[in-house]
Amino acid sequence: MGILDGKAVVITGAGRGLGEAYAMHAAQAGAAVVVNDVDADLAEQVAEHIRGYGGRAVASTHTVADPSEAEKIVGMCVTEFGRVDGLVNNAGLNYETLPWEDEPESIRRIVEVNLLGVIYTGMAAMRAMREQGSGSIVNISSGAFLGQRKLATYSATKGAVASLSSSWALDLEGENIRVNAVCPVAHTRMVWKSERSLRAIPADRTPGKVAPLVLFLLSDAADGITGQIVRCNGRQLHLVGHPYFKQPILESDTWDTTSVKRAFDGVLQAHLEPFGLEKRMPPRLRELVEPSQTA
């Protein structure tokens, strides 16, 4: 008995890398899988591989960036397997650039795939899941949503996916549909194209080491777990804290620029937050933590 026996799942961007690992592991765990990728050859290769091992799989070459195409991805799962129990919104693009050198066309394309694609496919899946009364959606976010150099647009899309997952979890809580986000770290094609990532991510952190987390969240074993952001890098597994309103909360009947400045020069200065994935300290906070030495 596999943890996904009898379930039908859709995995986008499943032609290679993390998506392929999710698809292969899901099939081995007993699920029927819609292997979606805009690269038709890769999608069919993964589906054939699954069928070769006795699993059930069909290939979808529809793009998540078009709402009608996203509907067809989910519709294929219902047509072929009778239902859709799980969706892994994995399809995504990434590139490095300095923000002032970013190209509008590249920005538009990455937002269409990384964010709108998640929304379109998720909407289609949740409509089907509501009819059958259950389901699990796993959206692939990234630790980059905390802020990462040369990845501003990518980070923005992944931050939006994290917020989207929390909102969907609230909206779908009464529908018996769970929604969680996963921040995977693995040695993939995206990493090969980034010298910084190649240095940071060891080659042994393979996509297959992240896949068990996704399978668990798709399965009934994760009943009661929703609205969570989970990070896994192959060795470490941990929850990511949600943003919150930080103490102290200052109150005034009227705030003007003078009183705002006084607040930041006084109480708030000591409570400034480190920013970005590397936890960079704002200059004022650095001055407090590491006061300059005078002769």
N, C-alpha and C positions, 0 to 999 in steps of 0.2 A: 504494500500500500504506500503510495506516494502522498506527500503533503498537499498536492493539488489534484489528486484523483477526481475525475469527473468534472473538472472545471474547464472553462474555455477562456483564454486570455488573449489580449491584443498587446503587442509590443512594437512600438514605433522605433524607427532607426535601428532595426535589428539585423542589418546586413553585415555588421562587423562590430568589433570592440565590445563595449559594455552591453549593447543591445543584443548582440549575438549570444553573449554569455547568459543573459537573462532568458532568451528564447530557448537555448539548449537545456539549461537547468530546469526551466518550467516544464518542458516536454519530458525530461527524465523524471520529474516529480509527478507525472501523470496528467498534465494539462494538454488540451488541444490548443494549438498556437496559431494565431495570425501573425506571420512574420512580415512586418511592413518596412519597406525601404524604397526610396526613390531610385536606387540603383537596382534595376530589375534582375540582373545577373546575380548580384550578391544575395538578394532576398530569396531567389529561387534556390540558390546553393544551400542556404541555411535550412530552408524548408525541406529540400531533398535529403539533407543530412539527417534531419529529425525523422523523416519517413523511413530512411534507411535503417534506423535503429528501432523501427517498429512503432514510432510515435505518430501523432496526427498533426499535420501542419499544412497551411496554405500560404502562398506568397501574395502580398499586396504591394503594388508599386505606386499607390496613390500618395499625393503630397499632403502633409498635415496643414500646410499653409493656406489651403483653400477649404472653406467650410463644407462645400458640397463633396469634395474629395474625402475630407475627414469623416463625413457621414458614411461614405462607402466603405471605409476601413472597418468601422464598427459593424456596418450592415453585413459585410462579408463574414464576420464572426458569427452573427446571428443566423445567417443563411446556411453556412457550412456546418455549424456546431450546435445550433438551436438556442444559444444564449450567449451572454458575455458576462463573465464573473469577475474579470480583472482587466485593468488597463495599466500599462506602464508607459508613461509619456516620456520617452527617452530621446526621441529625435532632436538633434541640436547642432548648431554651428558654433564655431569659435575662431577667433583670430586675434592677434596682438597688434596694437597700434597705439601711438600717443593720441590722446583725445582730440587735440587740435589738428591732427592730421587724418582723422577718421573721415570716411567717404559716405555721403548720404545714401548711396545705393547699398553699400555694405551694411549700414545701420538698419535700413529698411528690411533687408533680407534676413538679418539675424533676428530682428524683432518678430517678423512674420513666422519664422520657424520656431524659435525658442519660446516665445510667449503666446502669440496668436495660435500657433499650432497646438499648444497644450490646451488652450481654451476651447478651440473648435472640436478637437478629438474628445476632450473631457466632457463637453456638453452632449455630444452624440452618445457617449458611453453612459452618462448618468441618466439620460432619457430611457435607454434600454434597461438599465439596472433598476430604475424606479418601477418599471412595469413588472419586473420579476421579483422585486422586493428585497434585493440584496446586491452587494458588489463591493469591490475594493479598487481604489485608484491610487497609484503610486506615481507621483510626479518627480522627475529627476531635476533637482536643483544643484547647487554647488556652494562650497564654502567661499567661493569668490564673491558671493552676494554680500559678504562683510566688507568688501572693497579690496581690489587687487590691482597692482600697477599694470598699465597697458591693456587692461581688460575691462574698461569702463562700460561699454555697451553690453558685453557678455554678462558682466556682473549685474548690471541693471535688470537684464531679462531674468536672471536666476533669482534675484531678490524679489522680482514680481511673482515668480513661480512659487516662492516660499509663502508670500502673502496670500496669493491665490489659494494655495492649499489650505491655509488656515481658514479662509473665508468659506471655501467649499465644505470643509469639515463641519462648520457651524450650520450651513444651509442644509446639509445632507444627513445630519445626525439623526433626525427623526425618520429618515428613509431607509435606515439600516444599510447605509453606504459609507464606508470608511475612506478617508482621504489622508494620505501622509506624503511627506516629501523626503527624498533621500539625497544626500550629498556624497557621491562616491569619489574616491581617489584611486586611480588605477593607471597602469602603464598602457596607454592606448595610442591610436593614431594622432589624436590631438596633442598628446605629450611629445610624440616624435617630432612635431613641428615647432616645439618650443624649447630652446636651450635651457631656459630657467626651470621648466618643468622636468626636463630630462635629469637635471642635477638634483631636483627635489624629490622625485618619485622613483624609487628603486625598481629595476626591471622585474623583480619577483612579485610586485604588487599587481597581479594579473586581474583582469575583469572577473574571472571565475571566483575570486576570493570575496567579491562584493555581492555576487548573485544570491547567496543564501539569505541575506537580509531582505532582498526584494521578494524572494519566494515566501519568506515568513510573513511579510506584510500583506501579500496577496491571499494568504491562506486563512482558514477559519481559526487557526491557532492564535492569530492576532486579533481575535474578537475583543472589542472594547478599547482598542488602540487606534486613535484617530487624532488628527490635528497636530501631529508630531513632525519635527524635522530631525532626521537621524543621519549621522555622518559615519561612514565606514571607509577606512583606507587599507583594508586587508588585514591589518593587525589590531587597529583600534576601532572600537564601536562605542559611540556615545551620542547622547541627545544634544541638540543645539538649542540654547535658551532663546526664548522669544523676547523681542524688544519690550521694554516696560517703561513706565513713567518713573523717573528716578527721583529719590529724595535728595536734598530738601526741595520742597515745593514752596516757592516764595509767593506771597499774595500782596496785592495792592489794588486799591480801587481804580487807580489809573497808572499805567506805565508810560513814561516818556523816555526819551533817549538818555537823559541824565540819570534817571533811576535805574534803567537797564544797565548802563555803564557801571553804576555803583554796585549793582548786584554781581556783575561779572568780575569787577575789581575786588570784590569782597568774598561773600559766601560761595558763589558758584565757581570761582577760579579753582578752588581745591577739588572740585567735583567734575572737572572736564574729563571727557572720556577718551582713552586711546582709540585710534581709528584704523580701519583696514585690517586685513587678515594678519598682517605683521604686527598689529597692536602699536602703531606709531603714536608717540605722545605729542600732543599739541605743544608748541613752544612754551606757552605759559605754564603748562603742567610740568614740562621738563625743568623749567627754572625753579619750580617749587621742590621738585624731587632731587634735583642736582644743582643747588645754588652755586653761582659763580664764586670762585675763590679770589679773594683780594689779597694783595701783598701786605 
